[in-house]
Amino acid sequence: MNENLEDNSVVNLKDEIDLKLDLNNYLSDQTNTNLNTNNINLNNKLNNKLNKKEIEKNWFNISEKEVTPAVMREWKSIQLRGFVDPKKFYKNSKKLENIPKQFQLGTIVTNKSNIEDTVNNVTGITKSRNTSGIKSRNIIKKTRVRKKSSLITSTVKESEWVSKRYRDIQNEKTSGRKGWYQRQVKKRKKT
């Protein structure tokens, strides 16, 4: 009987050792797979970054730019372009609320083959080389505008609509206040 107990305890002990070894093997396999998945995730992230750089190079090589005050001024002018001319329609600019990460600013350039050498034309519009007599919109280099913001500000200065709209808004905002009273006094003095 004593031998049976010893045999049972030895067998139980062997079983426990086997179980522990199996558990250790299982755990080590799990950690290896975790390490492998972590390595795969890191490789995927690196590949994604490399792919983004390759995509940027393939997509006209537009990269992230530094946002300077001049760039912000251009961006605001693009956002507010619908205000300048009420007869032109621009799509809703909710997409344009935040400046994108990748962008490029360009200049307005005309087709060099259509530009004639006439500088005496005051308006900046020259006749095209075709014989039909139709005038084209070729802008002489002296009168060309370099940036969108300067183009918009030049049209704002010339536009009557903008000044009229400004006066209307000011009248609405100052009605019933000091400005309203001052306008009433001016009207009395005129009569």
Beta strands, then each sheet from edge to edge (+ up, - down):
strand 1: 125-127
strand 2: 135-139
sheet 1: 1+ 2-
end
